[in-house]
Amino acid sequence: MQNDFIFKIKHLFFLKTLNNHHRLARSLNQTSKYAFRLYFLRGCDNRQLTQSQQREFLNYARIDPYGHSFMIYNSNELKNKVNSWKQTLPWITPYYAIKSNPIEPLIQDIINGPFGTFDCASKGEIQMVMKYGVPASKLVYSNPVKEEKDIYYAKNKGVQITSADSIDELIKIQKIAPEMKILWRLSIVEENPEQMATLFSGKFGDDVPNLDAAHKRFKQIQQMGIQLHGIHFHCGSAVQGSSSFGKAIDLAQECMRIGRLYGHKMELLDVGGGFPTGNIHENAINALKKTQNDPLGYQVIAEPGRHFSANTCSLLFRIMTKRIKHGRLCYHVNESLYHSFNCILMDGISFENQNDQFYGVLNSDESQNSQISDQSNVSIFGMTCDGADIIAKNIVVPNDLQVGDWLCMQGMGSYTVGPKSTFNGMKSTTKIYQWSGQIEEQNQVSPQIAISQIC
């Protein structure tokens, strides 16, 4: 009864807030000052929205033209990626790495999809997915370094699978949750680090330089009275054509075999994450095929994050001011490296020296079709007081970009919303609008409008 009352109050407050936004928009619409343009950028996605889709996105910007930045989530993108995974790697169960993008509509789509499985790295992430009714059997707690209280929490919630990469972590888990199934994480040295966004071998994984070292390690763990249930590795974020994947599979299979010699069950192989935004590279697919129908007999899982989330979201933000600084035109926007552009820091994304980002523009009233004007090289600054909050020092933008104009940047679904902060007390992406469309095609499903409040 009390929950129903609270829900009604929240619903009424939300409707009141939305009505206030609409009233503000209507009042501002009556003045010429309210006119703006919406520019479309490729962002991290090379595809382009059609004219019809651009007009649909414009409608979202009209809702609150002086508001915070916001995201548009495209559920079709996730469904396409999940279906592609089923076709390409049908024997591998993907546990979505929630850290890449934890927004509610994406989580719900994962839950309602064919897998409904999640990779969680903390108590907070476990809580996040379980509040939607996800059972513990659908989770892996694959952080190899955990606080004791978090292990207690996972144990009490029934989480069955976790990972470790040190003897001390094994002792900790054995003491608190001896019934948990432990995967031993291997360190994989990246042979082509320039092809990856984030390297892991320097921080995570047990160094196993040769098979003799593997024998010693698994014998040591056996003598401790601890039984391992499998192997875990992660080749690094945004793996492209790296040969590390193939070598990681070979090492993991050898460790599975050696582990069984010492009485370890070795029934599960977790090949980690790091899959790229686009299609999985043929080298990685061929390496993973070695695990299909392996005579050793074990289940294979993975932890894709950005691979599922990257192209699901477009970020819309606006120009707050512009000025000349040291003879150079500079724009300040209502986003920052501390917010949605955290992907520049975390994921190696760069918009520097790009001259083909802008591909479309619409007037707010659609009174006439706008065209991209001549362009110039400028700097784009984030909204915080940090002098290092620079989104791009050198990027080509249209000359007629004005204060109040909005920018729509595609491919902004991974490591944007998740790691954002409230630095300077500033907010971003306080709303997520849900939209369903096929960007690759001219015809798309009409948008199903919904809003997730995440502020």
N, C-alpha and C positions, 0 to 999 in steps of 0.2 A: 504494500500500500504506500509506504513511504517512498520506495523507489519510483512508483508511478507518479507520485506528486512531484518528486525532484525532476523526473523526465519532462513533465508538463511545464514546469517552471523554466527549465533550460530551453524547451522548444519555443515557449512564448518569448523568452529573451532573444533567441536566435531570429525569430520572425520580426521582432521589433527592430533588431539591429539591421536586418536585411532591408526592412521598409525604410529605415533612416537613410541607408545607402541609396536606395532608389529615389527617395525624395531629394537627397543632395544632388544626385545625377540629373534629375528633372530640372531642378532650379539652376544648376550650372549650364544645362543644355540651352537655357533661354538666353545665354550671353555668348558673344563671340569668343570670349576668353576661354570657353570650355573646349573649343575645337582642338583636336590633336590628330596626329597620325600614328599609325601602328606599323612599324617596320618589322620585316621578317628576316631572320638570320638562320643560316644552316646550323650554327652551333657545333655540336659534336655529331651531327647527322647530315649526311650529304644529300638526303632526299628533300624535296620541296612540297609544301602544301599547295593544293590547287587553289584557284581564285575563290571557289565556293567555300573551301575549308578555311581560307584566310578570313572570309567574311564571318564565319562562325566564331573564329577566335576573337575577332573584333568585338562581337557581342559581349564576350566576357570582360574585355577591357572597359566597355561602356558601363558596366554595373557599378564600378567604384573607381572613376578615372583618377582620383587623387589618393587612392589607397596604397597599401603596401604592395610589394611584389607578390605574385601568386603563381601557382603551378596549374597546368592543365594535364591531367593524367589520361592517357589513351589505353583503355583496357585491351583493345585489339592487339597492341604491340606485345603485351605479355602473353596473350593467348597464342599468337603466332610463334613466339620464341619457345613456349612450352611444347607446342605441337611439333616444331622443328626438332627439339631435343628428343621427343618420343620416336621420331622417324630416324634420326641419326645415331642415337645412343640408347636404344630401347632397353638394354640390359642394365643400365646405370640409373639408379634412383637419385634425382637431384633434390638436395635439401637446400632450399633457398637461404642464402646468407642475408639475414634480415638487416645487418648493419649497412648494406649498400643502399637501401631505401626502405624505411619502416612505415610508410604512410598507410593508413587504414584501407583504402580501396585496393591497393596492390596486395596487401596481406589477405584481404578477403578473396581476391581473385586466385591467389595461390591455394587458399583453403578449399575453394570451390572447384579447383582444377583436378586433373587426374592424379596428382601426387599428394599435395597438402602437407608437405614435409619441410622442416625448417632447421637451419644451422644457427644455433644461438651461442653467443660468446660470453654471456653474463647473466646474472640473476635478473637484471632489468629486462633483457631481451626475452628470457624465458617467461617472465610475467607478461610481457607485451603480447606474445602470441597465445598464451594460455587464457588470457582474458576473452579471447574470441572463441574459446571452446576447443582449442587444439589439444589433443591428448598427449601425454608425455611420450607415448610410444612413437610419435611423429617427430620427435626432436632429437638432435645430437648436440651435446655440449662440448664442442671441439676446441675450446680454448685450452692450450696445454699448461697454462699457469692460472690458478684460481685461488681466490681467498677461501679460507676454511668455512666461513659462514655461507658462502655461495654454494659450496659443495653440499653442506647440510640442507640448504634450501632445495637444490636440485634432487637430492636423495628423497626428501620428504614429499616432493611433487611427483616422484616416480620416474624421473629421467633415468634412462638405462645406459646410455652410451656417452662416454667422455674420452678425452685424450690426455696424454702426458708425454713429456720429452726429457724428464730428468728423474733420477732416483728419488730425490726428495719429494717430488710431486707424487710419485707412486706411493711413497710411505704415507703421505697426507691423505690420499684417496683411500688407501687400504684401511687406515685408521677410522675414517669418517663414514665411508660408504663402500665396504668390501664387496657388496653385491653388484656394484657398477661394472659394466663391461668397458675395459680400458683399451684404447687403440694407441700403439706406440708411434709417435711422430718422428719421422726421419727428416734430417736436414738435406735439402737438395741444392747443390751449388749451381747457380745460374750461369750458363755458358755464354748467353747473349743478353747481358743485363740491359743493354741499350734498347732491347725490344720489349722491356717490361716497365710498368708504371711503378711497382713497389717490389723491393727485394726482401726476402724473408730468411735466407740461410744464415745471415749474421745474427739473428735474434732467436729464431725458433728451430726446433728439430734437433734430434740426437745425431751427432757427427758419426757416421758409419763409413769410414774411408774404404773398407774392404770387407770381404766375407768373414775373415778371421775375427774382426771387430764385432760383427753381428753375432757370431757364435759366443763370444765372451759376454756380450751384453745380455743375450737371452738366457744364457746359463746363469748369470748373476741374478737376473730377475726370478728365475725358477728357484734358486736357492733361498730367495727371500720369502718364498711361499706365495708369490703373487702370480696369477695367471693372466696373460694378455689374451685379448680376443681379436686382435687384428692390427693392421698397419694403417697409418695416416701420413700423408705428405701434402705439401703445397709448393708448387713450382714458382710462385710469385705472381703478382697481380698483372692482368692483361697479357697473358702468355699469347704470343703470336705464332711464329714458326719455329720457336726454340726447340733444340734437340734435347733440352733438359727433361721434357715430358717423357720421351722414350726411355731415357736412362733411369728416370724415376720409377717407371713401371717395372723395368728389369730388376732394379734393386729391391723394390717392394715385393715382387714375386719371390725373389730369392730369400728375403727375410721372412715371408710367410712360410716357405718351406723349412727354413732353419728353425724358426720358432716352434713349429710342430715337433721337431726332433727333441725339443726340450719340454714337451708337454703343454705348450700353449695352444689354445683352440684355433686361433687364426682363422676366424670365420667371416671376417669383414674387412674389406679394403676400401678406404676412403681416399679418393684421388684429389681431394681438396677443391680449390676454386681457381680464380685467376683467368677464367675463360674470357675471351675478348668480347667487345661490344657487338661486333658483327658475327659473321659465320665462323664457326670453330675451324681452325686451320687443319688442312688435310694431314699434316704431320702429327698433330695431336690426336686426331681421329684414328689414324693408323696405329699409334702407340696404344690408345685405349682399347683397340680391338684385340690386343694381346690378352686382355682380361676376360674376353667373352669366351665362354665354354672352356675356361682353363681347367685342366684335369685336377688341379688342386681342389677345386670346388669351394667357392666363397661368394658372398654377396658383395656387389660393388655399389658404392654411393659416391656422390660428389657434392660440392658446396658452391654452386654458381651464384654470384651476386650481381655484378654489373651486367653479365651476359643476359640476364632476365630483365633488369631494371633500367638500363641506360637509356634506351629510346622510348621509354614509356611516358616521359614527362617533357613538356616544354615550359620554359621559365619566361614569365612576362614581368618586366620591370620598366621603370621610366626614368627619363632625364630630369634631374633636379635643378641643375644649373650648368652653365658653360662659361668659360673664360679663356683668356690668353695667359699662358704661364711660360716664361722664358721664350717668348716668341712662338709658342706652340698652342694650338687649340686643344683644350682639355674639357672633358665632360665628367660630371659627377652623377652617379646613378643611385637609386634606392636599393642597392644590393652591395655585397662586399665579399672579400675573401673569408670573412668570419661567418658568412651566411651561405647562400647557395653556391657562391663561387669558391667555396672551400675545396671543390674538386680540383682546382688549380694546384693547391698545396698537397692534397692527399692522393690524387689520382694522376698527376702528371699532365693534366690538360693544359694546353696553351693556345691562346688566341693571338700571339705575337706575329706581326708581319703578315697577317692574312688580308688579302685584298679582294676576296670573293665571298665574304660572309653574307652580305645583304643581297636578297633576290626579289623582294616584293615590298609594297607599301600601300596602305589604304587610308583614306581620310576617315575621320570619326563619323562624319555624317554621310559618307559615300556619295557626296554630291558630284564628285568627279573621280575618274580613275587617276590615281597618282602614279608617277613614274619615278624611278630612282634617279636622283640628280647626279651631277658630277661628284666625284668623291675625293677625299683628302685623307692624309695620314694624321691621326690624332692619338691622344691618350684617354683612357677611361679609368676613372678613379672610383673606388668603393666609397660607401657612405660613412664609414667610421672615422674616428680621429687618429687612427694609426697612419703615419706617413708611408708605411710600406703597403698599405691597402690599395694596391694598384692592380686592376683586372687585366689591363693591357697597356703597355707603354707605347706600342706602335700597332695600330690597327686602322684599316681604311674604312671610313664611314661616309655617308652622303653629306654633302655640304649644307643641305637645308635642314639638318637635324636640329630641332628646337627644344627648349625647355618645355616639359609637359608631354612630349612625345613618348610613346611606349615602344619597347623593343621586345620581340618574341624570339627566343633562342631555343632551338630544338635540341634533342638529345641530351637533356639535362636531368636524367633520372637517377644517376648513380653518384653517391657520395656528395650530395648537394643538401637535401633536406636532413639526412641523418646526422652529419657532424656539425650542423650549424649551431652557433652560440647566441647568447644575448649580450655580447660585448657592447659596451656603451649604452646598454639598455635599449638597443635597437632591435626591431622585429623585421622579419621577412617571411614570405610565403605563408602568411597566416591562413590562407585558404587553398584548398585543392579542389579544382573543378574537374568533374569526371566527364569524359567525352569518348565516344567510340568512332573511330574512323580508320579507313585503310589509306595510309599516306601514299602507298605505291601506286594506287589506282585513281582514276578520275572520279569514279563514283564511290561514295562512302555512306555509311549509316548515319542517319540524322543524329545529332548529339543528344545524349540522355543527360540532362543537367542535374547535378547533385553537388553538394559542397561538403567537404570534410574540414571542420575547424581543427587546426593543429597548433594554435597559439596557446 
